[in-house]
Amino acid sequence: MVLSIQDAEILRTRVRALVTEELIERARARPAPPYDPDIAEVLDFVRRNPDPDLPRYVIVRLADGFAIGVRAATRGRPPVIVDPRRYPDRGGAEHAVLEHRLRDYGIDW
C-alpha cells in the first residue's frame, strides 16, 4: 500500500475502529444518503481512494443486473468485471463496492 502517513494513521485509528459487523449491516440496509455519521466517515475515506495502487471500482449496468468492475489500465478501454455476482439494484452494487474497498485495505469485520 502507498498511503500517506496521514492516511495510514486515519485508516489505523479511525476507519478500522469504526468498521464492525453492525456498521456493515446498517450500510447494507441503507446504501443511499443520508448516512449515519460513522458510515459517512468510512465512506468518505474509501471513496476518495487515497491509495493510487488500489483498484478503482466502477458499477456496470448489464442486461442481468449490476456488476462490479475496475477501470481499465488503458484509457478508453471498457472496465474489467471482477466479480461474477450480479446485483438487482444499484444500491446492492454500491454496498458491494464498499466491501471490496474495505477488504483492499485489509479491514475485516
ABEGO torsion letter per residue (X at the ends): XBBBAAAAAAAAAAAAAABBAAAAAAAAABABOBBBAAAAAAAAAAAAGABAABBBBBBBBBAAEBBBBBBBABBGBBBBBABABBBABAAAAAAAAAAAAAAAAGBBX
